[in-house]
Amino acid sequence: MTHIPVLVEEVLELLAVKEDGLYVDATLGSGGHTERILKKLGPSGRVIGIDRDIEAIKRTRQRLKDRRLITIHASFSGLSEALRGAGFKEVDGIMMDLGVSMNQLKDPERGFSFQSDARLDMRMDRSQTLTAEEIVNQWSAQKIERIIREYGEERFARPIAKAIITERKRGPIYSCRQLADIVMRVKRKRGRIHPATKTFQALRIAVNNEIEELQQGLEQSVKLLKKDGRLAVISYHSIEDRTVKRFFVKAERDGLMQRITKKPIVPSEEEVRRNPSARSAKLRGGKRI
Ligand SMILES: C[S@@+](CC[C@H](N)C(=O)[O-])C[C@H]1O[C@@H](n2cnc3c(N)ncnc32)[C@H](O)[C@@H]1O
């Protein structure tokens, strides 16, 4: 399963790619967006592709085989340091396509999907130690409830947390399916969305410290952009989008950026038909002043 890039034309337009520009794709993934940026660049243009998932970097380097692509294994919070370390001070544009890729989601070994018997892992960067298994089996009921409520926006956070604690007293909760079954006993299935969707989203955000990472990535990006440099961010759920929206509003108020999108750009019906995973995408962008 390969990842289909989302809102590609819209991102390219927002970045206003220049032939000889230097661009950062801070979420390289399978390189869908990077590939299209590279097509717009001339021989002296460059893309710095960053991902916290080393496997994604290796796979995409191999697939694109382009000497104008420089890859770095780093996360948003290490963005400035990574660029400085590679000898870059300022760039013409930065993009972030948040969340996990289809390759990560559908790889049963990575433990992101509630339909798999894989161990509860959910790390984007497998060199990190914290896993979903540790949260579910070792964190307190209060902490588990809090992340499910805050990061999953789940109304049933308390009963789900309680059910997890009851179950783990009988024995460790190892697999994704085990956790999905626990949630299903608390929350019955209504409609097409799996009852464990919000709980899994919450765990993934907590394991990867996603909101703090995003906040830091955005703040560092502003400082890395040249004057008129562009920042484009695609988010996939309300917690991410709220963080991105607030960031742009504040950056504009502080006189650092000018918003290009007052309202987020969303995929066309045709794109959603072609790629249902794009349905919740929201693109926001701004220009450094
Ligand atoms: C939605 S995918 C990007 C897909 C890519 N645009 C494409 O077209 O193939 C998100 C990628 O960003 C990476 N990622 C998510 N959060 C990150 C962070 N804080 N720092 C670095 N990489 C991150 C994930 O590992 C994943 O590979």
PDBQT file of the ligand as one rigid body, heavy atoms in Angstrom, charges set to zero:
ROOT
HETATM    1  C1  LIG A 301       1.168  11.927   6.193  1.00  0.00    +0.000 C 
HETATM    2  S1  LIG A 301       2.806  11.332   6.140  1.00  0.00    +0.000 S 
HETATM    3  C2  LIG A 301       3.547  12.292   4.875  1.00  0.00    +0.000 C 
HETATM    4  C3  LIG A 301       3.311  11.763   3.514  1.00  0.00    +0.000 C 
HETATM    5  C4  LIG A 301       4.058  12.480   2.416  1.00  0.00    +0.000 C 
HETATM    6  N1  LIG A 301       3.668  13.861   2.277  1.00  0.00    +0.000 N 
HETATM    7  C5  LIG A 301       3.865  11.752   1.089  1.00  0.00    +0.000 C 
HETATM    8  O1  LIG A 301       3.275  12.332   0.185  1.00  0.00    +0.000 OA
HETATM    9  O2  LIG A 301       4.282  10.598   0.992  1.00  0.00    +0.000 OA
HETATM   10  C6  LIG A 301       3.560  11.998   7.545  1.00  0.00    +0.000 C 
HETATM   11  C7  LIG A 301       5.008  11.630   7.730  1.00  0.00    +0.000 C 
HETATM   12  O3  LIG A 301       5.551  12.565   8.647  1.00  0.00    +0.000 OA
HETATM   13  C8  LIG A 301       6.324  11.924   9.610  1.00  0.00    +0.000 C 
HETATM   14  N2  LIG A 301       6.201  12.717  10.826  1.00  0.00    +0.000 N 
HETATM   15  C9  LIG A 301       5.096  12.924  11.573  1.00  0.00    +0.000 A 
HETATM   16  N3  LIG A 301       5.374  13.707  12.625  1.00  0.00    +0.000 NA
HETATM   17  C10 LIG A 301       6.677  14.037  12.526  1.00  0.00    +0.000 A 
HETATM   18  C11 LIG A 301       7.551  14.837  13.311  1.00  0.00    +0.000 A 
HETATM   19  N4  LIG A 301       7.135  15.428  14.430  1.00  0.00    +0.000 N 
HETATM   20  N5  LIG A 301       8.816  14.977  12.903  1.00  0.00    +0.000 NA
HETATM   21  C12 LIG A 301       9.253  14.383  11.756  1.00  0.00    +0.000 A 
HETATM   22  N6  LIG A 301       8.476  13.596  10.989  1.00  0.00    +0.000 NA
HETATM   23  C13 LIG A 301       7.207  13.426  11.364  1.00  0.00    +0.000 A 
HETATM   24  C14 LIG A 301       5.748  10.530   9.727  1.00  0.00    +0.000 C 
HETATM   25  O4  LIG A 301       6.733   9.621  10.155  1.00  0.00    +0.000 OA
HETATM   26  C15 LIG A 301       5.251  10.253   8.309  1.00  0.00    +0.000 C 
HETATM   27  O5  LIG A 301       6.214   9.580   7.548  1.00  0.00    +0.000 OA
ENDROOT
TORSDOF 0
